[in-house]
Amino acid sequence: MFENIIEVLILSAIQGISEFLPISSSAHLILVSSLYEFKSSSLLIDISLHLGSLLAIIYFFRKELLDIKNNQRLLSLIIFGSIPLIIVGYILYTTGIIYSLRNIKVIAWATLIFGVILYIADQSRIDKKISSNLNIKTILIIGLFQIFSLIPGVSRAGITITVARILKFNRVDSSKISFLLSIPALAGASFLGLKDVFEKSFEFNYLVIIAIVSSFIFSFTTVKFFLEYINKFSMNAFVIYRIIIALVLFFIIYI
């Protein structure tokens, strides 16, 4: 029992922290689960972790989401920008293609390549803002590139922040765009997972509650401190981290 709780807490920390940082949550969850073969890891726990992150980001942006009258345009753009990921993600999921991408070589190369691209994009000095510069064209471009996040190692947060920076949005607003786009993405992933769960027999237990609550806490804390961090510093720390992870994986694969 105690071992199961520790495993769920570790998975919650990985999900909550890496989901909103430009380092790829799916890659970290796949790698850690493969290395340690967690007994508690299951489809239901995975859904619970994503649900915790979804609730956290909704709670964090609750004022913007509830103020529909003043933010109707922004919310409409976020939904519009999420359509490409939802469509392609559903196709890859239902055909099973998405599972063929979940291997250590793909993760290693995606982690390195998209980390370098993030570094290049983050050199932008022009500060566009959501309030005045986010429109259908820009959100569609970001949304189309978000499709790459279906590849483990790319990072949904990483690719959306990268493209937003290329489009000259400042770091904080680029991150906010990424966080808002995570709501439909997490909701879609949770829906697909729940669909599979309800088609099978499953047992709702205390680990599910622990997973949701702990993932919520880690996710909310990460979003809060990341926005404070990125307001003062560049993305270099995350780029360096990605390069180190990629080099370690290359060592495991090729040496």
C-alpha positions in Angstrom: 0.0 0.0 0.0 2.7 2.5 1.0 4.8 1.6 -2.0 1.8 2.2 -4.3 1.2 5.6 -2.8 4.9 6.6 -3.3 4.8 5.5 -6.9 1.6 7.5 -7.6 3.2 10.6 -5.9 6.3 10.2 -8.1 4.2 9.9 -11.2 2.1 12.9 -10.1 5.2 15.0 -9.6 6.5 14.0 -13.1 3.1 14.8 -14.7 2.5 18.0 -12.8 5.9 19.5 -13.3 6.7 18.4 -16.8 3.3 18.9 -18.3 3.6 22.7 -18.2 7.4 23.0 -18.6 9.0 22.8 -22.1 10.5 19.3 -21.3 7.8 16.8 -22.4 5.7 15.1 -19.8 4.9 12.1 -22.0 8.6 11.4 -22.5 9.3 11.5 -18.8 6.3 9.3 -17.9 7.3 6.8 -20.5 10.9 6.7 -19.5 10.4 6.5 -15.7 7.6 3.9 -16.1 9.9 1.8 -18.3 12.9 2.1 -16.1 11.2 1.4 -12.8 8.2 -0.7 -14.0 5.8 0.9 -11.5 3.1 -1.5 -10.4 0.7 1.3 -9.8 1.0 2.7 -13.4 -2.2 2.0 -15.3 -4.6 3.7 -17.8 -6.9 4.8 -14.9 -3.9 6.3 -13.0 -2.7 8.0 -16.2 -6.1 9.6 -16.8 -6.2 10.7 -13.1 -2.9 12.4 -13.5 -4.0 14.3 -16.6 -7.3 15.1 -14.9 -5.4 16.7 -12.0 -3.4 18.8 -14.4 -6.6 19.8 -16.2 -8.3 20.9 -13.0 -5.2 22.8 -11.9 -4.9 24.9 -15.1 -8.7 25.6 -15.2 -8.5 26.8 -11.6 -5.4 28.9 -12.3 -7.2 30.7 -15.2 -10.6 30.6 -13.6 -11.1 34.4 -13.8 -10.4 34.4 -17.5 -12.5 31.4 -18.2 -15.5 32.6 -16.1 -15.4 36.1 -17.5 -16.8 34.9 -20.8 -18.2 38.3 -21.7 -14.8 40.0 -21.8 -12.8 37.0 -22.9 -15.1 35.5 -25.4 -12.7 36.2 -28.3 -9.7 34.7 -26.4 -11.6 31.6 -25.5 -12.8 31.2 -29.1 -9.3 31.5 -30.4 -8.0 28.8 -27.9 -10.7 26.4 -29.0 -10.0 27.2 -32.7 -6.3 26.6 -32.2 -6.9 23.3 -30.5 -8.8 21.7 -33.4 -5.7 20.5 -35.4 -4.3 18.6 -32.4 -7.7 17.1 -31.4 -8.3 15.8 -35.0 -4.8 14.4 -35.6 -4.5 13.1 -32.1 -7.7 11.2 -32.4 -6.7 9.7 -35.8 -3.2 8.6 -34.4 -4.8 7.3 -31.2 -7.6 5.2 -32.9 -5.3 3.8 -35.5 -2.6 2.9 -33.0 0.1 4.8 -34.8 0.8 6.9 -31.7 2.1 3.9 -29.8 4.8 3.3 -32.5 6.2 6.7 -31.6 6.8 5.8 -28.0 10.4 4.5 -28.1 13.6 5.8 -26.6 15.2 6.8 -29.9 12.3 9.0 -30.9 12.3 10.6 -27.5 16.1 11.2 -27.5 16.2 12.9 -30.9 13.0 14.9 -30.4 14.2 16.1 -27.0 17.5 17.4 -28.6 16.2 18.8 -31.8 13.2 20.7 -30.4 15.3 21.8 -27.5 17.7 23.5 -29.9 14.8 25.1 -31.8 13.4 26.4 -28.5 16.8 28.1 -27.8 16.8 29.7 -31.2 13.2 30.9 -30.9 13.8 32.3 -27.5 16.3 34.9 -28.8 13.4 37.0 -30.1 13.4 40.5 -28.6 10.1 41.8 -29.9 7.3 41.8 -27.3 3.8 41.0 -28.8 1.0 40.5 -26.4 -2.1 38.3 -26.2 -4.5 41.2 -25.8 -3.5 43.0 -29.0 -1.7 40.5 -31.2 -3.3 37.1 -30.8 -5.6 36.5 -33.8 -6.9 33.6 -35.9 -3.8 33.5 -38.1 -1.3 33.3 -35.2 -3.4 30.8 -33.1 -3.8 28.6 -36.1 -0.1 28.5 -36.8 0.6 27.7 -33.1 -2.2 25.1 -33.2 -0.8 23.4 -36.3 2.7 23.1 -34.8 1.1 21.8 -31.6 0.5 18.6 -33.6 4.2 17.8 -33.2 3.6 17.4 -29.5 2.1 14.0 -30.2 5.6 12.8 -30.6 7.1 12.0 -27.2 10.0 14.2 -26.4 8.8 17.2 -28.4 6.8 18.7 -25.5 3.4 20.3 -26.0 4.4 23.3 -23.8 7.8 23.4 -25.6 6.5 23.5 -29.1 3.7 26.0 -28.4 6.0 28.4 -26.5 8.6 28.0 -29.3 6.2 28.9 -32.1 4.7 31.8 -30.0 8.3 33.1 -29.5 9.0 32.8 -33.2 5.8 34.9 -33.8 7.4 37.5 -31.5 5.2 37.1 -28.4 7.0 37.8 -25.1 7.9 35.0 -22.9 5.1 35.4 -20.3 2.4 35.7 -22.9 3.9 32.8 -25.0 3.6 30.7 -21.8 0.1 31.8 -21.1 -0.9 30.8 -24.7 0.6 27.4 -24.1 -1.2 27.0 -20.8 -4.6 27.9 -22.2 -4.1 25.6 -25.2 -3.3 22.8 -22.7 -7.0 22.9 -21.5 -8.5 21.4 -24.6 -5.5 19.1 -25.1 -5.8 17.7 -21.5 -9.6 17.5 -21.8 -9.2 15.5 -25.1 -6.7 13.1 -23.7 -8.8 12.5 -20.6 -11.9 11.9 -22.7 -10.2 9.3 -24.9 -8.7 7.6 -21.8 -12.1 7.5 -20.0 -13.7 6.1 -23.1 -11.3 3.1 -23.0 -11.7 2.7 -19.3 -15.5 2.5 -19.4 -15.2 -0.1 -22.2 -13.3 -2.3 -19.8 -13.9 -3.3 -16.2 -12.1 -1.0 -13.8 -11.9 -0.5 -10.0 -12.1 3.0 -8.6 -9.7 3.2 -5.6 -7.9 5.5 -3.2 -4.9 5.7 -5.6 -7.1 7.6 -8.1 -8.0 10.3 -5.6 -4.3 10.6 -4.6 -3.3 10.9 -8.2 -5.8 13.6 -9.0 -5.1 15.7 -5.9 -1.3 15.4 -6.0 -1.2 16.1 -9.8 -3.4 19.1 -9.2 -1.0 20.4 -6.5 2.2 19.8 -8.5 0.6 21.3 -11.7 -0.8 24.4 -10.1 2.5 25.1 -8.3 4.5 24.6 -11.5 2.4 27.0 -13.5 2.5 29.7 -10.8 6.3 29.6 -10.4 7.1 29.1 -14.0 5.3 32.3 -15.0 7.3 34.1 -12.2 10.5 32.5 -13.4 10.0 33.2 -17.1 9.2 36.9 -16.3 12.9 37.3 -15.2 14.9 34.6 -17.0 15.2 33.0 -20.4 14.5 29.4 -21.5 18.2 28.5 -21.4 17.9 26.3 -18.2 15.2 24.1 -19.9 17.3 23.9 -23.1 20.3 22.8 -21.2 18.2 20.2 -19.3 16.8 18.8 -22.6 20.3 18.5 -24.1 21.6 16.7 -21.0 18.6 14.3 -21.1 19.2 13.7 -24.8 22.9 13.0 -24.3 22.1 10.5 -21.5 19.6 8.7 -23.8 22.1 8.7 -26.7 24.6 7.1 -24.4 22.1 4.4 -23.4 21.1 3.8 -27.0 24.3 3.9 -28.9 27.1 3.0 -26.5 
